[in-house]
Each structure stands twice: as structure tokens, then as C-alpha cells.
Amino acid sequence: MKFSDRRTGNRAYFAVAGGFRIDEWLGSKSTNLVASAGGFRGRKLSAGDRIGFSSPRMVDPKSLGPSLIPPYSRFPTVRVTAGAEFDLLTAAGEKRFLNSAFKVTGESNRMGYRLSGDPVHLLEAKEMISAAVSFGTIQLLPDGQLIVLMADHQTSGGYPRIANVIQADLPLLAQLGPKDGVSFHLVTVEDAERAMLAFERELNLLRVGVMLNR
């Protein structure tokens, strides 16, 4: 698999001081396209749509320090911790999972990214009772392919949970699009906690800086 380098990711975000003047749905102003609810009439924005601001006040623009901007690319290596069923992988399956490149398929959406690559296998077929899953859970499908659960994921699933993308690396994954690639690097829970604490420290410094410059 070949992937070209890119530093900006697939998606951009636009924010205004005070937020947008649109109706809330389930405590959020985001849009659920599947349910046609929330946001602006429950649909994608089109040319000519007009959205008001909740506050007319102006603020000076701020820029983020480089430590808060993830190293986006079309082929990131994201860190993972072992999932509940990680030990059920064959030796070859574990090696393939941690040493292969996987491609995001066109069947991916906000519920989950379906990946294609060399199949990963368990020691033996396993029937599971539905168990808890979270944002970043990597499930192993019966055909040996992987699916990574994303922001709109379900709360439980019946496929083996072989790994979990660490919270600090979820932004790298979320910026991928179809035909982009990803590989995985296994770390400990302690490593994952240290990475998140470092990010939170930088975020707190940003909050303080914004407050002091109001």
C-alpha cells in the first residue's frame, strides 16, 4: 500500500464565540444525518443556508501552539492498548495486526471505520455475548478484517475486541478518509495515561492563556 503525506487531515472545524443560534437536540447542536435530527434542520448545509450567531460580540483570533496540533498524515501510526480478546489472536495474527498497513474503506462512517488488509485470525472461532465497547475499540470481524468504532459507535458489540486506540491518538484516526492508511503500535495503559495527561496539561495552559488575553 502506498500513501502520500498530508499534514492537514480530511476535515476542518469552524467555531464562533458564543456558538450558533440553532435548536438543540438531546442537549447538542450537532447534526445526526442518519436520524435527520439536530443541527440545521437535520441535514447537510447547502449553498444559501444562513445560520445566526448566539452572540454578536467579536473576539481576537487565537492560534494553537504546535504541541496541541496532532501530526496528521494519510498514513499515521496510532497507539493502541490490548483489548479484552487480544490474547485470543494467533501468533501470526498478532504479528500481522501490529506490523501491517490497513486501508480505510469507502464503507466507513461516523459509527465505524472498516479497514481492509491482510486478515487477522483468532486461535479458534469464538461466539461472544455482546459486551461493552467505546470510541476507539478495534473489533475483529469473522472474515479477519477490522473495524474501528468511531464517535457515533454503539454501546455494545458481539465481535472480539482485540485493541483500543488510546484517547490521545483518536484525533489522528478521526481525520482519515477512504483509501487512507493506518498502522498500530501496542503500548501499555500507563503509556496511554501519560500521553493523555500531557495533552491535558497543554490544553489547560491554552485555557489559561485565553483567559489572560480576554
N, C-alpha and C positions, 0 to 999 in steps of 0.2 A: 504494500500500500504506500502511495506517495501523497504527502500533504504539504501544501505550501505554507509559509509562515504568515501570520497576520497578528497584529497587536491589539486590535480594537474589539474583537468579538462580533457576534451576529446581531446584537440588539442594543438599542440605546434607550435612555430614560430621560424624561423631561419633567421637571418639577417647578412649581411656583410657590412663593411664600404664601402661607395660609391655605393652600390647596385649591382644588377645583370645585365649582358650585354645581355638583351633580348629586343625585339621590343616592343614599346608602342602601345597600342590600346585605343583610346578615352582618352588619357592622363594618362593611367595607365599601369603598367606592371603585373597586376593581371590577372588571368585566369577566363573566363566565360565559364564553361563547357557546359552549355545549348546552347550557341551560337557557341561553338568550336572556340573561338577567344581569343586573348591575351595570356600573359604568354609564356609558352614553347609550341609553335605550337597548342595552344588552347586545350591542353589535359592534363590529369594527368601525372605526372612524372613516368617513368618506369626504371627498372634496366638498367644501361648502359648509360642513358642520361647524357650529360655533359653540364653544364652552366658556362659561363665565368663570371668573376667579372669585374665591370666597373673600379675599381681601385686596383692596386696590393699592395697598402700600408697596413701595419699591424698596428693595434691599440691594446692597452692593454685592456683586457676584463673588463667590469664593472658589478657590481651586483646591483640589486634594493633593496632599503630598504623595510622592511616589510609593511610599510604604503601604498606602491604602489601595493602590491600584494593582489588581492581580495581573500576573504575567500572561495575558491572553494569547492564545495561538490556535491554529487549526488542528494542532495535534499535541495537547497537553498531556503530561503525566500527572494523574491525580492520586493523592494518597488515600489509602483505604485501611480500615481495621477488619480483622477477621469476623465474619458473621457466624450466626449460630450453627450453620451447617457447613462451615468451611472445612472442618476435619473430615467430612464425608467425600471430599474430592479425591480422585486417584492422584498418584504422584505425578503422572503425566498431565492430568487436568489442572493441578495446582501450578505446575511449571508453565503450562500454556496460558493460564489466566494472568500470571504475573510477568510473562516475558513476550507476550504477543501484542500486536496492534489490533484494535477493533474499530469498526466504522459505524457511525451513526446512520441509520437507515431513514428512508422517507416515511416510514410508518410511525415515527416518533412524534410526540406531542407533549403538552404540559403535564400529562399524567405519568409518562414514562418515555425514556429513550430506548428504543430497540437497537441492539448492536449486532453487527454481523462480523464473523471472523472464524478462525479455527474452532470447532466445537470443544466444549469443556465437559468432562464427564464425571459422574459420581462413581464410587466404588460399586454401588448397586442401586437399582431403581428404588426410590423412596416415595411412599404416599404420605402426605402430610395433612394434618388438620390445620386449617387457616390459623396463622399466627401474626402477631403484630409486626408491622413494617413502618418505615419512616422515610422522610426525604433523604435520598441518597442510598437507600437499600438496593443492593445488586442481587437480583434473583436469577436463578438458573432455570431455563425453560426445558421442557422434555427433549427438544431437538439439540440440546447442547449450546444453544445461543443464550445471550444475556439480555436482561432488561434492567435499566437503572430507573428507579422511581424518582419522579420529579415533584415540583411544587403542588400539583393537583392530585397527588397519589391517593389511593385508597388507604384505609386504616389497617387492613389485614390482607394476607395473601397466602396461597397454598403452595407456592413454589419454594424450593430451598433458597435460603438467604445466605449466600456464600461470603458476602462482604458488605461493608458500609463506607461510602465516601465520607471522609471527615468533613466537618462543618466548614472549616476554613477554606476548603477547596471546592465547595459547591458552586461558587461563582464561576470558576473555570469551566465546569461542566455545563452550567446553565447557558453559557454563551456559545455553545456548539450548535451547528446546524447540520442538515443532511449532507452526507459524504465527508464530514469532518471526522477526525480520528481521535482516539484516546487510548492510553495505556495506564496500567495500575501499578502502584508501589505500596507494598504492605508495611504498615507502621504499627506501633503499639498504641493502646488507649492513652497512655501517658504522653506520647508524642502528639496525639491529636489534641489533647487538652492544652499542652504548651502552645501549639500553633494558634488555638482559638484565644487563649489568654493574651498572646502577643498582639493579635488583631484587635481585641477589645481595648487594650491599652492605647493603641494608636487611635482608635475611634473615640475614646474618652478625651484624648488630647485635642482631637479635632473639635469636639463639642465645647471644650473649654475655650479654645481659640475663637470659635464663632461667637460665643457669649461675650468675650472680652472685646470683640470688634463690632458689637452692635452699635 
